[in-house]
Amino acid sequence: MTGEASPLVDALIVHDLGKRYLCDATPLQHLANALLGRTNGTPFWALHPLTLRIRAGEALGVIGRNGSGKSTLLQLLMGTLAPTTGSVSRRGRVAGLLELGAGFNPDFTGRENAVLNAANLGLTPQQITQRMPLIEAFAQIGDYIDRPMREYSSGMFSRLAFSVAIHVDAEVLIIDEILSVGDAEFQHRCRQRMRQFHAAGGTLVFVSQNALEMASICPRAIWLDQGHLRVEGPSDEVAAAYRAALLGPLRAAGGVEAAVGGAETITARFERPMRVVPGPFRPDAPQHGAGGARVVAAAWHHPDGAAVTEFEGGDEIELRITVHAETRLSQPIIGFILRDARGQNLFGDNSFLTTAENPPQVEPGGLMSAVFRFAFPYLPRGTYTLAPSILEGTQADHVHLHWMEEAMAVEVVESPVEFGLVGVPMIHATLARCD
């Protein structure tokens, strides 16, 4: 990124852009399709034609479930996939992180791949020589930089790929959900760099299934659903529409009932229970941050305030996180993430939207507490960990004052979930012949 881009210039112009695949064709039919322009096979639109303008210096979020067309759109924007209809006009150098390992040769070392990737993006040999120390420093993979990439973990892949992308002076940066495989500290550094890139006038396209994360980085967003552009607008409104749609099937089937005060309680449950035993808060857990406040307690409670030693999946439960202020806090945000044993982020939330218009002021020495009430999801048996945090600022611009890793173990000792990362109790299912 060099200099601040004008907001009146279009960085990406997408016109009637779509991608169709022809399925169920034989090898000969595929050959005829490629050479003769035939259309043998069953058409499947991974992305239905859409039109979109992304201004220079804008940050656009893209949200949607798996299979909604998000990655297809990004590949078309990058130019690594040929469209079936429409076109993409690009202004300036475009760099991106798509699916893990894309553009890297596993038999080459990390350094060799970084050099080739940077050269493909238009850097001269002299520029590459100048940038390599910066790329190495940000990636933080040590001696593995000179090892074949087939030996890399998924996190090391993402570290190197992101480091190359942010050091090639691109005007447009396109980021897929690749960052979800990194550790918490690396994810935090990546989000900071994306915000710095955007603040300096760079154009950002960011994909995430986490609505809050997407809204914290991107003021505008689009929601893709089964290849269709469903909603476009301010990111908070798009995120709200997306979350409402995810709850829609439960409401339609009667699985969500109105409770006192208008709150919603999910009533669907598995026949067999899921038992959860939370462990104690660990003040000596691994932690980092700029300082100024500390998380001093985290505990699970029933909605009536009683502490719990055990609860079940689907129970309405409260997580209370208490923070001690060491300096004056004017815009505190308390949040949490629950991770599985592999370090994957399962879910989380923070207090920003609750206090955005009237944030509490906390003086040095003061205590504050955030309470998150929700129906605890069904998870497979295993050990999960809680990562609470305290930030100062806003969703888009903040400082991590104190972030704890593995501050509490949450043990699922019995569960009906035997497949996948999370279980969803089925409310209704049918099978019928279509005549």
C-alpha positions in Angstrom: 0.0 0.0 0.0 1.5 3.3 -1.0 -0.4 6.4 -0.2 -4.1 7.0 0.5 -6.6 6.0 -2.2 -9.4 8.3 -3.3 -12.8 7.2 -2.1 -14.3 8.3 -5.4 -12.5 5.7 -7.5 -13.7 2.1 -8.0 -11.2 -0.5 -7.0 -13.3 -3.4 -8.2 -16.3 -3.3 -10.6 -18.3 -6.5 -10.8 -20.8 -6.6 -13.6 -23.2 -9.5 -14.1 -20.6 -11.8 -12.6 -21.5 -15.5 -12.3 -20.0 -19.0 -12.3 -21.8 -22.1 -13.5 -20.5 -25.7 -13.4 -21.8 -28.5 -15.6 -22.2 -31.6 -13.4 -22.7 -35.3 -14.2 -21.0 -35.0 -17.6 -18.8 -37.8 -18.9 -15.1 -37.2 -19.7 -15.9 -36.9 -23.4 -18.7 -34.4 -22.7 -16.4 -32.3 -20.5 -13.9 -32.3 -23.4 -16.6 -31.2 -25.8 -17.7 -28.5 -23.4 -14.1 -27.1 -23.1 -13.2 -27.4 -26.8 -16.5 -26.8 -28.6 -18.4 -24.7 -26.1 -21.0 -27.3 -25.5 -23.2 -27.4 -22.4 -23.4 -31.1 -21.6 -24.3 -32.0 -18.1 -26.5 -30.6 -15.3 -26.0 -26.9 -14.7 -25.1 -25.8 -11.2 -24.7 -22.1 -10.4 -22.0 -21.7 -7.7 -22.6 -18.0 -8.0 -25.6 -16.5 -9.8 -24.9 -13.3 -11.8 -24.5 -10.3 -9.5 -23.3 -6.7 -9.9 -21.2 -4.9 -7.3 -19.0 -1.9 -7.0 -16.2 -1.7 -4.4 -14.7 1.8 -3.9 -11.0 2.3 -3.4 -10.3 2.5 0.4 -13.5 0.6 1.3 -13.7 -2.5 3.5 -16.4 -4.9 2.3 -17.4 -8.0 4.3 -18.8 -11.1 2.7 -20.8 -13.5 4.9 -22.8 -16.7 4.3 -22.8 -20.3 5.2 -20.6 -23.0 3.7 -21.5 -23.5 0.0 -23.0 -20.1 -0.4 -20.6 -18.9 -3.1 -18.2 -16.8 -1.0 -15.0 -18.5 -2.1 -16.2 -18.6 -5.7 -16.7 -14.9 -5.6 -13.3 -14.3 -4.2 -11.6 -16.5 -6.8 -13.4 -14.5 -9.5 -12.3 -11.2 -8.0 -8.7 -12.5 -7.8 -8.8 -13.7 -11.4 -7.9 -17.3 -10.5 -11.2 -18.6 -11.8 -12.8 -17.8 -15.1 -16.4 -16.5 -15.0 -19.2 -18.0 -16.9 -21.0 -14.6 -17.2 -20.0 -11.0 -16.7 -16.6 -9.4 -15.9 -14.4 -7.9 -13.2 -12.5 -4.7 -13.6 -9.6 -4.3 -11.2 -7.6 -1.1 -10.3 -4.1 -1.6 -8.9 -2.3 -4.6 -7.6 -4.6 -7.3 -6.0 -3.2 -9.7 -3.4 -5.2 -12.3 -1.5 -5.4 -15.3 0.7 -7.9 -17.9 -0.5 -8.0 -21.6 0.3 -5.1 -23.0 2.4 -2.0 -23.6 0.3 -3.3 -22.0 -2.8 -0.4 -20.7 -4.9 2.2 -22.6 -3.0 4.3 -25.6 -4.1 4.6 -28.1 -1.2 8.0 -29.3 -2.4 9.5 -25.8 -2.3 10.7 -24.1 0.9 8.7 -21.3 2.5 11.3 -18.8 1.3 11.2 -20.1 -2.3 7.4 -19.9 -2.3 7.4 -16.4 -0.8 9.8 -15.2 -3.5 7.7 -16.8 -6.3 4.4 -15.5 -4.8 5.8 -11.9 -4.5 7.2 -12.1 -8.0 3.8 -13.2 -9.4 2.3 -10.2 -7.7 4.7 -7.9 -9.6 7.5 -7.2 -7.2 11.0 -6.8 -8.7 14.0 -8.9 -7.4 15.3 -5.9 -5.5 12.0 -5.3 -3.9 11.7 -8.9 -2.9 15.1 -8.9 -1.3 14.1 -5.8 0.7 10.8 -7.3 1.9 12.0 -10.8 2.8 13.2 -9.8 6.3 9.8 -8.2 7.0 8.0 -11.2 5.7 10.0 -13.5 7.9 9.6 -11.3 10.9 5.8 -11.2 10.6 5.3 -14.9 9.8 7.3 -16.0 12.9 7.9 -19.5 11.7 11.6 -19.6 12.5 13.8 -22.1 10.7 10.8 -23.5 8.9 11.1 -20.7 6.4 13.8 -22.8 4.8 12.0 -26.1 5.1 9.6 -27.6 2.4 6.1 -26.5 2.9 4.8 -30.0 2.9 6.1 -30.1 6.5 4.1 -27.0 7.5 1.0 -27.1 9.8 -2.1 -25.3 8.6 -1.2 -22.4 11.0 2.2 -22.0 9.5 0.7 -22.0 6.0 -1.6 -19.1 6.9 1.2 -17.2 8.7 3.4 -17.2 5.6 0.6 -16.6 3.1 -0.7 -13.6 5.1 2.8 -12.2 5.6 3.5 -12.2 1.9 0.2 -10.7 1.0 0.6 -7.7 3.3 4.2 -6.9 2.2 3.7 -6.6 -1.6 2.2 -3.0 -1.7 -1.2 -4.2 -2.9 -4.0 -1.7 -3.4 -6.6 -4.5 -2.9 -6.4 -7.2 -0.2 -8.8 -10.2 -0.4 -8.9 -12.4 2.7 -10.9 -15.7 2.9 -11.5 -17.6 6.1 -8.0 -18.9 6.1 -7.2 -16.9 9.3 -9.4 -19.2 11.4 -6.6 -21.8 11.5 -4.1 -19.5 13.2 -3.5 -19.1 16.9 -5.2 -16.3 18.9 -2.1 -14.1 19.0 -1.5 -14.4 15.2 -5.2 -13.8 14.5 -5.0 -10.6 16.6 -1.9 -9.4 14.7 -3.6 -10.1 11.3 -6.8 -8.2 12.3 -4.6 -5.2 13.4 -2.7 -5.3 10.1 -6.0 -5.4 8.1 -7.3 -2.4 10.0 -4.0 -0.6 9.4 -4.1 -1.5 5.7 -7.7 -0.1 5.5 -6.9 3.0 7.5 -4.0 3.8 5.1 -6.4 3.8 2.1 -6.3 0.1 1.1 -9.3 -1.7 -0.2 -10.2 -4.8 1.7 -12.6 -7.7 0.9 -13.0 -9.9 4.0 -14.9 -13.2 4.2 -16.0 -14.6 7.6 -18.8 -16.7 9.0 -18.5 -14.8 12.2 -20.9 -11.9 11.9 -19.5 -9.9 14.7 -15.9 -10.2 13.5 -17.0 -9.2 10.0 -18.9 -6.2 11.3 -16.0 -5.1 13.5 -13.7 -4.8 10.4 -16.0 -3.9 7.5 -18.6 -1.0 7.5 -20.4 -2.5 4.4 -21.2 -6.1 3.7 -23.0 -8.5 1.5 -24.7 -11.8 2.4 -24.5 -14.7 -0.1 -27.0 -17.6 0.2 -26.9 -20.6 -2.2 -25.0 -18.5 -4.8 -27.5 -15.6 -4.6 -26.8 -12.1 -3.3 -29.4 -11.8 -0.6 -28.7 -8.5 1.2 -26.2 -5.7 0.7 -25.8 -2.7 3.0 -24.3 -1.6 6.4 -22.5 -4.6 7.9 -24.5 -4.5 11.2 -27.8 -4.7 9.3 -26.5 -7.5 7.0 -25.3 -9.4 10.1 -28.6 -9.0 11.8 -30.5 -10.3 8.7 -28.1 -13.3 8.4 -28.5 -14.2 12.1 -32.3 -13.9 11.7 -32.3 -16.2 8.7 -30.3 -18.8 10.6 -33.0 -18.8 13.4 -35.8 -18.8 10.8 -36.2 -22.6 10.5 -36.5 -22.9 14.3 -39.2 -20.3 14.5 -41.1 -21.8 11.6 -41.1 -25.2 13.1 -42.1 -24.0 16.6 -38.7 -24.6 18.1 -38.3 -21.1 19.4 -40.9 -19.8 21.8 -41.5 -16.3 23.1 -40.6 -16.0 26.8 -41.3 -13.4 29.4 -40.0 -10.0 28.3 -39.8 -11.0 24.6 -36.6 -13.2 25.0 -36.4 -16.3 23.0 -35.8 -19.8 24.4 -34.7 -22.7 22.2 -36.8 -25.7 23.3 -35.5 -28.4 20.9 -33.4 -31.0 22.7 -31.8 -34.4 22.0 -33.3 -37.4 23.6 -30.0 -38.1 25.4 -28.6 -35.3 27.6 -25.3 -33.6 27.2 -23.6 -33.0 30.6 -21.2 -30.1 31.1 -18.8 -29.7 34.0 -17.0 -26.4 34.1 -13.6 -26.2 35.8 -12.3 -23.4 38.0 -11.0 -20.0 36.8 -7.2 -20.1 36.3 -5.7 -16.7 37.1 -2.2 -18.0 36.1 -3.4 -19.1 32.6 -1.4 -17.9 29.6 -2.2 -14.3 28.9 -1.1 -11.2 27.0 -2.1 -7.6 26.3 -1.2 -4.0 26.6 -2.2 -3.7 30.3 -4.5 -1.3 32.0 -7.1 -3.8 33.1 -7.3 -7.5 34.0 -9.8 -10.3 33.9 -10.0 -11.5 37.5 -12.9 -14.0 37.4 -15.1 -16.0 35.1 -18.0 -18.2 36.3 -21.1 -20.0 35.1 -24.5 -19.3 36.7 -28.1 -20.2 36.3 -30.3 -17.3 35.1 -31.6 -16.9 38.7 -28.0 -16.1 39.8 -27.2 -19.4 41.4 -23.7 -20.7 40.7 -23.5 -24.0 38.8 -21.2 -27.0 39.1 -22.9 -28.9 36.2 -25.4 -28.1 33.5 -26.8 -29.7 30.3 -26.7 -28.9 26.6 -29.6 -26.6 25.6 -29.8 -25.1 29.1 -30.1 -21.4 29.4 -26.9 -20.4 31.1 -25.1 -17.2 32.1 -21.3 -16.6 31.8 -20.1 -13.8 34.0 -16.7 -12.2 33.4 -15.3 -9.8 36.0 -12.6 -7.2 35.2 -10.4 -5.0 37.5 -9.5 -1.6 36.0 -5.9 -0.5 36.6 -6.3 2.7 34.7 -9.4 4.8 33.7 -11.5 3.0 31.1 -13.8 5.1 28.9 -14.8 2.5 26.3 -14.4 -1.0 27.8 -15.4 -4.1 25.9 -15.5 -7.5 27.6 -15.7 -10.6 25.5 -15.0 -14.3 25.3 -14.3 -17.2 22.9 -14.9 -20.9 23.5 -12.4 -23.2 21.7 -12.1 -26.9 21.2 -9.1 -29.1 22.0 -7.6 -28.2 18.6 -7.8 -24.5 19.2 -10.7 -23.9 16.8 -13.0 -21.0 17.7 -16.5 -22.4 18.2 -18.4 -19.4 19.3 -18.0 -16.2 21.3 -19.4 -12.7 21.8 -18.6 -9.4 23.4 -20.4 -6.5 25.1 -19.8 -3.8 22.5 -23.3 -3.6 21.0 -24.8 -3.4 24.5 -22.9 -0.3 25.5 -21.9 1.2 22.2 -24.0 4.4 22.6 -23.3 4.8 26.4 -20.2 3.0 27.4 -19.6 2.7 31.2 -16.8 4.8 32.7 -14.6 2.9 35.1 -12.0 4.5 37.4 -8.7 2.9 38.4 -9.3 0.3 41.0 -13.0 -0.2 39.9 -14.6 -3.5 39.0 -17.0 -4.3 36.2 -18.8 -7.4 35.1 -20.3 -8.6 31.8 -23.1 -11.2 31.8 -23.7 -13.3 28.7 -26.9 -15.3 28.7 -27.5 -18.0 26.1 -28.6 -21.5 25.4 -25.5 -23.6 25.7 -24.9 -25.5 22.4 -24.6 -29.3 22.0 -21.0 -30.3 21.6 -19.2 -33.7 21.3 -17.5 -35.2 24.4 -14.2 -33.6 25.2 -12.4 -30.7 26.8 -13.1 -27.1 25.7 -11.4 -23.9 26.9 -12.6 -20.4 27.6 -10.6 -17.3 26.5 -12.0 -14.1 28.2 -10.7 -10.7 27.3 -11.0 -7.0 28.0 -10.5 -4.4 25.3 -10.6 -0.6 25.2 -12.1 1.2 22.2 -14.7 0.1 19.5 -15.3 -3.0 17.4 -13.3 -1.3 14.5 -10.5 0.3 16.6 -9.5 -1.1 19.9 -6.5 -2.2 22.1 -6.4 -5.6 23.8 -5.7 -4.7 27.4 -5.8 -8.3 28.7 -6.5 -11.6 26.9 -6.4 -14.9 28.6 -5.9 -18.3 26.9 -7.3 -21.5 28.5 -8.6 -19.5 31.5 -11.1 -22.2 32.3 -11.7 -25.8 31.1 -15.2 -26.8 30.2 -15.6 -30.6 30.2 -18.3 -32.2 28.2 -18.5 -35.6 30.0 -21.5 -37.0 28.2 -23.0 -36.1 24.9 -25.4 -37.4 22.2 -23.2 -35.6 19.5 -21.1 -38.1 17.7 -20.4 -36.3 14.4 -19.2 -32.8 13.6 -18.1 -29.9 15.8 -21.5 -29.1 17.1 -24.9 -30.8 17.4 -28.2 -29.4 16.3 -31.3 -31.1 17.8 -33.6 -31.8 14.9 -37.1 -30.5 15.3 -38.7 -32.1 12.3 -37.7 -34.2 9.4 -39.7 -35.9 6.6 -39.1 -38.2 3.7 -41.6 -38.5 0.9 -41.7 -39.5 -2.7 -42.0 -36.7 -5.2 -44.7 -37.5 -7.8 
